[in-house]
Amino acid sequence: MNNLRLLTGLLSILLLSGGVCAYGQSVTTLEEIFESAEMNSAQLRPSFSAQTEAEREVSVARAGRLPDINASLSLSYIGDGFTTKRNFSDYQKAPIPHFGNGLSINVTQPVYTGGAITNAIELAELKSTAARYATDFQRDNIRFQLTGFYLDIYKYNNLKAVIEGNIAAAHKVLQEMRARFEQGTALQNDITRYELLVSNLELQRVRINNTIDILNTNLVTTAGLAEGTIIVPDSTILARSLPTDGAAWWQAEAETNSPSLSLARSGVDISRKAESLVRSERLPKIGLQAGWNIDGPILVEVPPINRNLSYWYVGLGVSYNISSLFKTSKSIAKSRAATQQAVQQLDATRESLSLAVNADYVRYIEAYEELKTQQKSVELAERNYRTTSTRYSADMALITDMLDAANSKLDAEQQLVNARINIIYYYYKLLFTTGKI
């Protein structure tokens, strides 16, 4: 599993919750890390903000049902006018009151909009739902990334223990070799070759320690914790009894819970609702109208009357965009194409999800078989090492036999550690793929 960078982010988010002691060690479970990520993950905050924005958009769309109220006030200076005959002769000056004023209030209450307002509200609600699914999808991605980091740290800690155990065993063999060398029954070359083995093991330990330090430093830095904080993965995670339900069960869970599939379904609903919204442009709009105006002076009379004219009205307004008859058809065609694409995307997502679930399930079951094989390999490697060591002590085996036995034992133990981690990893990958992580 090449998830070192991802796993760093997982454990770092856990530390943000304050559940880990600074400058110390604390055993932390994956569930605690997930809870911390929910509250503190910087990668989740944009998704939460987008979800909040989408919810606000619903309120904005619902406001379309409220009446439109417009008020205007004007003050003006009016210059003198003049009159002429139609051929612009007989010029006569026409004095006009110079101070002009106007005040108007208009109220329009939508009654029928061809479904434009209703469709806009429903479209905003669908987008809000899609934003929630997008948040769930991002949350699952972060959780799976964190799981990978967590298991990698656990793996390297276990590999470190294996290496240290082999170093200790190698030092015992070296002590025996030096004792035999003093007795004249062993060669200096044998000691040198085994010292080289120990040197290689110690180099592996240094590399493992550096990897753990890098992961921990990245985790602490990402979490914003004090330097020196160390997280210890829960050692009981490998002892859990994990379910082995059939592939059909996992496929059904993916169909129900997968955020990616839910997001694709929302895309289809949004496209269809957008198509309905475009169609509403072809329908008339009806609204109740009421207003009150007061203007002065009265300029329609000659000479002008230096008084205010006030009037009010109520009525029913009907509007229809005639150009929509030949313009909207193109928009409808475009919306239909978008809906078709969304449906095809849903089918593609469902197919990809089914293939991913099947592959993850096969790997999950395979991990159990791998564990059985590696357990047997470790048993055989340890038996071979003990036998070779006994024969070497009795001068019945060469140093090369000891080296081969030690290397085989080390490799088998490392593979066993990886096999145990792989079961947990593929289980959580199934949870991630099916949307249950």
Phi, psi and omega in degrees: 000117178263068184240027186300315182291322181293317183294331176301316180296325182298305184291332179296322181293324178301318185296333181297336183286348180086009181275002182242136182282130177290149180056034180202186180244148179208130176288127185232134178270162178297324180298320178294323178295317179299318179296319179294319180297324180300324184268330193238354185296122177292333179287338180273336185301317177301324179293318177297320179294320178295323178294317177297319179299318179295323177294322177294327180296328176297316179297322178296317180294321179294332178295345177295341178280346181281156180291152173267124180240123181236136177227142179219144178226133180224142173233135186212160173254128184249123179281165177294150178254187176207161178234151176216168170288174182295339177264018177066025174256175180060055179295131176223132180287141180236098179298140180228139174305130189279336182269121178244146179216153178209141178216130180215145176228127181232136179234129177232122178250114179299133177250315179217125181237018181070020180088005183296313182291314180299315180295324179295320178294313181296324178295318178296323178294321178295320178294326176295319176296318179297322178296324178293319177295322178296323176295317178299319180296316179294321178298316179296320178299315180295317180298319180291321176300315180296322177299317179299316178299314183302312182290327177295318177298318178298317181299314182292327175296318179292319177298324177298318179296320178297314181299315181296323176296319179290327177295317179298317179295322180294323178296324177295319178296321179297320177300318179295320180296317181295322178295318179291328178296320178295332179274352178086015181253006179221154182263150177297330179297324177296317179297318181298317182293324179284327174297326176296321176299314180298320179298319178295320178296319180293326176295319176299320179296320178298316180296319179295316179299319179296319179298316179297319179297319179297313179300314182293320179296316177298320180298311182295320180294315179298323181280345182074027179271168178292146178298141180105350178290134181232132178255132178250118179298154180293119184286347181274358185296328181284344182270358182290146176270107184266145181290152178232047178299157182291168182298324181298323180295317180293323178296319179295321178295321179295319180298328183272322193250345187297120177297326181295321178290319177297322179294321179292321176297319178298324177299321178294314180299318180296317180296318180293321179292322176297325177296319177295324180295321178294320180298329182295343179292341180276355184259154180289162178243131182236138180207150174279138183232144175211147182198165177215132181230147171218124183225151176199151355284177180272106188267352183282350177262152175234117358288159178302149179260123182277065179217164176270142175248119182243139176206157178227164181205154170223150180180187181243124181253135178234129178229146179214128180273098184297327181295343179295339180298327181245352178263323188290334182302323179291321178294322178295318178298319178295318180295321178297319178296321178295321178295318178299318178296320179296320178296317179295323177295322176298315179298318180294320179296317179297318179295314180298321180295317179298317179294320181294318179297317179298315181295317180295322180294317179299317179293325180296312178293322179298326181298325176295317178295321178297320179299315178300317181295317182290325176298318178293322180296319178295318179300315180291321180295320178293320178297317179296320180295316179297317181296314180296321180296318179296317180293324179293321178296332180265015180059032180250003179219153180272165178296329177296325176296320178295318180297316180296319180294319180294317179295320179296319179296316180297314181297318180296319180292322177294318179295328178293319177300313180297322181296320179294319179293323183298325178299312179296317183299310183290333174295312179291332176292322174297317178299319180294313183296323182272357178081025183244009185289000000 
